[in-house]
Amino acid sequence: MIPAEVEAEILRLYHAEKWRIGTIAAQIGVHHATVRRVLAHAQIPAGRQSLRPSIADPFIPFLVATLDKYPRLRASRLYQMVRERGYPGRPDHFRSIVARFRPRPPAEAYLRLRSLPGEQAQVDWGHFGKLPIGRAVRPLMAFVMVLSWSRQIFLRFYPGASMAYFLRGHVHAFAFLEAVPRVLLYDNLKSAVLERVGDAIRFHPTLLELAAHYRYAPRPVAVARGNEKGRVERAIRYIRDSFFAARSWTDLDDLNTQALVWCRGIAADRKCPDDPDRTVREAFAAEKPHLLALPEEPFPTEERVEVRAGKSPYVRFDLNDYSVPHIHTRRTLVVLASMDTVRVLAGNDVIATHSRSWDRGQQIEDPAHIQDLVEHKRQARQHRGMDRLHHAAPSSQRLFLEIAQRGGNLGSVTSGLLRLLDLHGAGQLEGAIAEALAHGAPHLAGVRQVLDRQRHERGLRPAVAVRLPDDPRLRDVVVRPHALHDYETLQEDTHATEDPTESGS
């Protein structure tokens, strides 16, 4: 505020001396915005007063008539219209002329909204920056519910504003109040209103389920009428100043613990705006008997998402991968997630339970799932090896049966026989297995001893393993040996067909 004599001097210099606004501000020692405000209060246009005719004067009637008909028309479009009519001025000066003649909307007066005890609460989200968790950065959102009569505040923070968090906010708020208001007033957010055409409103079906469970009536405010939920808007401002400003906290749980203490302490001990003679705590105690009772069970708030398990035994949920048993790969599964736990269901059966991670790019594994997959792969390799031995050396099936009856390790025997097959070939291995079984030595060492003895009798050196490329087309190929007498018969047939004259020459 400035003294009345300074205000009178500003008006005198502007009217009588024809000083410009900048000159008045410089000479009196006030800001030019103060001079403009004084002139505006005196209903004098704050623009520069011209003492000579302006190039815009001939276009003023057209400008006023156009703005009366289209009061929201932009200055850039008006400038194009007057340029077409011969206006030679520049657009920057023309904007100030438009601002001078643009009709001002009339100031709107609002009725003070009052409600009965227990009748209404107002709900809204407040954005409080970012919440970094590991490599993830999530929005820090505050769910705020305010009882309209007593002004009791409930506050809880969540890493987002999705429908799941919206439902959890309601359930936590009703548990905090130990009661339910009869009407909840919402802004036109997507979690509450899916579609609105005039007075026709299509509520979110999940919100309607929540309202039916707690027996309250959801009601959205009118479009562009934020004043109808002014109590929750003021509560969010109060939270920013009284609770969140300069507050330190370690994680989301710690922040919510402090918020709960603040709601029950500082926020409840402040004066009730509608009745300064008592506190919000006292007003809430008087309002509580008028609220609705809680149902026997809270509304279920677990997130339910259908997910697809690919080739690997993991499902992706909320930026992270969670393990499942390998027998459920390449299937559509269902994830049920709370704030602490992630459960994976196949039909009605829970196949995996994990602690929820709020980081991103993490693999949350159950050691039993990984161990089962390793065992399955090991058994698969063993079965493939047995199948290869069955085709190369049929006597190996009898050998495996004998070893199994004696309690031997089929896995180590399979890998050992495969190495012998690579070193000696299928024919030699088949003969060695048959001989070992005939002499009552059904074990790997017996087969190896027979092979070594046969090579020694033929005067051959010990077999040396040749490492081939790790290619299944080479590693698993089976070459069936042929008896040598087949080659001798082939040679005899060749000699019989030769020309006798050629053989005698």
Secondary structure, 3 states (H helix, E strand, C coil): CCCHHHHHHHHHHHHCCCCCHHHHHHHHCCCHHHHHHHHHHCCCCCCCCCCCCCCCHHHHHHHHHHHHHCCCCCHHHHHHHHHHCCCCCCHHHHHHHHHHHCCCCCCCCCCCCCCCCCCEEEEEEEEEEEEEECCEEEEEEEEEEEECCCCCEEEEEECCCCHHHHHHHHHHHHHHHCCECCEEEECCCCCCEEEEECCEEEECHHHHHHHHHHCCEEEECCCCCHHHHHHHHHHHHHHHHHHHCCCCCCCHHHHHHHHHHHHHCHHHHCEECCEEEEEHHHHHHHHHHHCECCCCCCCCCCEEEEEEECCCCEEEECCEEEECCHHHCCEEEEEEECCCEEEEEECCEEEEEEECCCCCCCEECCHHHHHHHHHHHHHHHHHHHHHHHHHHCCCHHHHHHHHHHCCCCHHHHHHHHHHHHHHHCHHHHHHHHHHHHHCCCCCHHHHHHHHHHHHHHCCCCCCCCCCCCCCHHHHCCCCCCCCHHHHHHHHHHHHHCCCHHHHHC
